[in-house]
Amino acid sequence: MRLFKQVTQFDFLGKRRTAWIVSLVLLVLSLGSLGLRGLNFGIDFTGGTLVELEYAQSADPVTVRSVLRDAGVDNAIVQYFGTSRDILVRLPVSEGKAASEQSSDVVSALRKAAGETLTESAQGGLQQCASASGSSADCQVQMRRVEFVGPQVGGELTEKGGLAMLYALIGILIYVAFRFEWRFAVGAVSALVHDVLITLGVFSILGIEFSLPVLAAVLAVIGYSLNDTIVVFDRIRDNFRKMRKGSVLAIMNRSVNETLPRTVLTSVTTLLVVLTLLLAGGEIIKGFAIALLIGVLIGTYSSIFVASPAVLVLGISREDMLPVAKEGAGAEGDPAS
């Protein structure tokens, strides 16, 4: 901590114009991609059937897609899910077939293409494979899981997910305006909108699947970024009341520098956890970890280079932060004093 106090005398707010150019470029790219390409919504939002398969050896998604097309399974999205042996097949909602029938068609087609025979399980319905040797342990294609989401449920999740983010931003605007001052509220919400749009933009540009866990990560990013911003704002308010000399720019710069050790240490420790999730958590939570990784980085940046400069541009002054004196308090001869 002493090292930070010795070296953190950066002119953060003096670099605000450069930071705004960087933010503007990122926002234009994000909004452009969201407008042109949109998000790669998972079945949580679009509805459909998801089948996860494991091959005994490496599989080619192009070949799998061709086999399914020849078997009459159209519009299937086939991709790797982790290793080259793990295949994920996503199917749109079919009015004529149930999810169990769709998954059965997929597994049957792929197992037949691998030269495996099919037998009905004792429970009925789920087909088990047997290789030429008769051992199910030698199966080339194993079905690991099947998920189904109806189109109505997916539509409700999309609507409620968007409303959740909107309500969170409105609540934050009201809280910060009441707790600090309206300029701080605008600055905080501006930084949060900045973080959310850039995070969504990265998912759109890279084509990463946007699922329900990713939405939860985006909401977590809002809370993380706000926490960082509030710490900086609180120090700005305290310094406005304690420092009798110095310009508004100098006071705000000092406040950002004083909170920098806490900001850096918090971000680094959080990133260590997020990187662990990303590298060792598996494919199921990969999107969640990526959203948190982007959000922590962008949230740390915005609490310094977006929120505080926005408050400065809106014309904050020392007088705005001074406690409001009660009328007649301390006046001579006042019976109430």
N, C-alpha and C positions, 0 to 999 in steps of 0.2 A: 504493500500500500504506500509506503514512503517513497518507493521508486516512482510510482505513478504521480505523486504530488510534486516530485522534482521535475518531471519531464512533460506533463500534460498541460501545456500552455498553448494549445493549438487554437488558431483562429477559425473555429468551425463555422460560425455564422458569417464570417468574412468570405467563406468559400460557398456561400449559399447559391450564388448564380450558377456556378459550375455544377453543383449538386442538382439544381433544378433542370439543367440541360440533360444530365444523365437520367433523371427521373422521367423527363418528358419523352426521351427516346424510348425508354423501357415501356412507358405507358402507351405510346403510339404503336409499338410492336405488339404489345399484349392485346390492345383493343382491335388492331387490325387482324390479328390471328383469330381472336374470338369472333369477330364479325364475319370473316371469310371461311374459317374452318370450323369454328365452334369447339366444343369440348367433346372428347371421346367418352361419352357416357357409358357406364357399365350397365349390366342388366338390372341393377338396383333402381335405376331411373327409367330405362327404356322398356323393361319387361323382357321376358324370354327365358330360354333354358341354357344353362351352362353345364358343360360336361368336362371334367378333368380326367385325363387319361395318362397312364404311365406305360411307356414302351420298354421292352427289355434291352433294346439297342436304340441308337440315335434315329430319330424320325425326321422326315422332311415335311414341313407344313404344306408345301405345294402339292406333294404327292397325296397327303391326307385329304386335302381339299378336292383333288381330282377324284379320289375314290368315293368320297361322299357325294359329289356331283353325279357320278355315274350310277350311284345307288338311289338317286332321286332325292337326296337331302340338299336342297338348294339354299342359297343365301347364308351358308355357314361361314363364320369368321374363325379362322384357324391360326393360332399363334403359339409360340413357345411360352411356357409358364415355369421359368426357372432354368433347368438344364435342357439340353437338346433331346432328352428322353421324355420330358414332360410336355404334353400337348393340351391346350385349352381350346375347346370348341364352343362357340357361342351361336345360338340359334334364335331367330326372331320368334315372336309369339305366333303359333299356328292355331287357327280356329278349328281345324278339323282333327287335330291330334292333341292328346294330353302330353304333359312333360315327360311322363314315364315312357310313352310310346316314342317320342322324339329321341330320348337318350338311348332307348333300346335299338332304334334304327341305326344310330351312329355307331354304337359298339358292335352291333352285328355286322355292319358293312366293313368296318376296319378289321375285325377278327377274321372274317371270311377272306379279306384281301391278304391277311397274314397266313392263310392256310390252316386256320384252326376250326375245329368243329364246335358246335354249340349244344349245350344241354340245359334243360330247365332246372333251376334250383329247387330244393325241397320246399321252400316257402312259396314257390311259384312266381312267375313274372320276371325275376332277375335271371338273366342267362349267364351261365358259367362256361368257361372255355376249357377245352382240353386239347393239348397238342397231339402230334402224331404218336408220341410215346404214351399218351393217356394221362399224363401228369398235369394237373392244373398249375403246379408251381412253375412249369415251363412256358406258360402263356406269354405270348409276345405283347399282348395289349391288356392292361388291367385298368378297370374303371375305378377311380379313387373317390370321386364325389359327383353329385348331381344337384344343381340348385335351380329353382324356378321362381320367377317373380311375374305376377300378372301385370298387364298394361295399366290397369287402374291404380294398383299399388305404386307402380313406378311413377305415374303422373302425380300422385299425391305426394310422394317423396320429393320430387322436383319442386313442386309448389311450396311445400312446407320448408324445404331446405333453403330456398330463396328468402322466404318470409323470416326464417330464423336469423339469417344474416342481417336483414333489414331491421328487424326489431332490436337486435343487439346494437347496431349502430345508433338507432334512435335513443335507446336507453343510455348509451355512453354519452351522447350529445347532451342529454338532460342532466346526467350526473355531473359531468365535468363543468358544465355551465353553472350549476348550483354550488359545486365544491370550490371552484376557482373563479373563473370569469368567462364570459361568452367567447372571447377571443381564444382562450385556451381550448374551449370545447370545439371550435371550428378547426383549430390546429390539430387536435387529437383525432377527430373524425377524418380530416383530410389525410393524415398519415395512415389510418386504418384502411380507408378506401384504396389508397396507393398500394398498400401491402397486399390486399385481397386481389386487386386487379392484376398485379404483376405475378402473383402466385398462380392464378387461373391462367394467365397468359403463357407461362412456362409450360403448364400442362397441355395447353392447346397447341403450342409450337412443337413440342416434343411428341405429341400424340399419346401421352400417358393416360391410361384409363382413369376416368373420374368416377369413383365409387362412393358409397356411403361412408366408409372410413376416411376417405379423403375429405369429404365435407366436414366430418368431425374434426379433422386436422386443421382445416381452414378456420373453423370457429375457435379452435384452441390458439391459433396464430393471432386472432383478434385479441384474445385475452392476454397473451404474452406481450404483444406489441404495446397494448394499452398500459400494461404494468410498467414497462420500461419508460414510456412517455410520462406517466404520472409521477414517477420518481424524479425525472428531470424538471417537470413543472413545479413540483413541491419545493425543490431547491431554488428555482428561480423566484418563487414567491417569497421564500425566506430571505434571500439575498436582497430583494427589492426593499424589504423592510429593515434589514440590518445595515446595508451599505448606503451611507449618506452622500457619497461622492461616486463619480463614475457615470458614464453614459449608459443608456439602456442596452446598447450592443455589448459593452464591456461587461456589464452585470450578467447578461444572459450567457456570454461566452464563458465566464468564470463558473457559472452554475453547471454548464455542460461538462466542463473540465473536471469539476469536483465530483460529479457523478460517474465519470468515465470508468474509474476502477470497478465500481459495482456493475456497470453495464457490461464491461468486457469479461469479468469473471463469471457473471451469470450466463452470458452468451456462450462462453467456452465450455462450461460444465454442461449446459443444455445440449450443445452440439455433440459432445462426447456420447451422451446417451442416445441422441438421434442417429448418429453414425453407427452405433452398435446395433440399433434396431434395423437400420438399412442394410448392414453387411451380414448380420446373423439372424435377423428376424424372419427370413423366408419371404416368398412371393406374396403371401396373403396380406402382409402389412407393408409391402414395399411402397405402394402409393401413399399410404399414411405417413411413412417416414420421409419420403421425398417432399411432401407438402410441408411437413414440419421443418425440414432442413432449409427449404427456400424461405419459409416464413420467418424463421429465426434470424437468418441473414438479412433479409429485407426489413424486418421489424427493427433490428438493431440500427440499421442505417437510417430508417425513417424517423426514429425517435430523436436522432441528432440532427439530420439534415433536412427533414421535412416538417415535423411538428413545430419545433422551436422557431425556425425561420418564418413559418406561416404566422405565428403569433407576433413576431417582430414586424412583419409587413402590415399586419392589421392595425398597427399603431398602439401597441401596449405601452404604458408609461408607469412610473413609480407610483403616481397618485392612484392608479387603478387597483393597486395591490395593497394600499394602506387600509387598515381597519376603519370602518365607518364609525365616527364618533356619535354617540347618542346626543340628541338635541338637548341642550341645557345641562348636560353632565359636567360636573366640576365647576359650574358657574358660581361666583360669589353671591351669597345671599339666597341661593336656591335651597329651599327647605328640603328638597328631595336628595340633595347631595350630602 
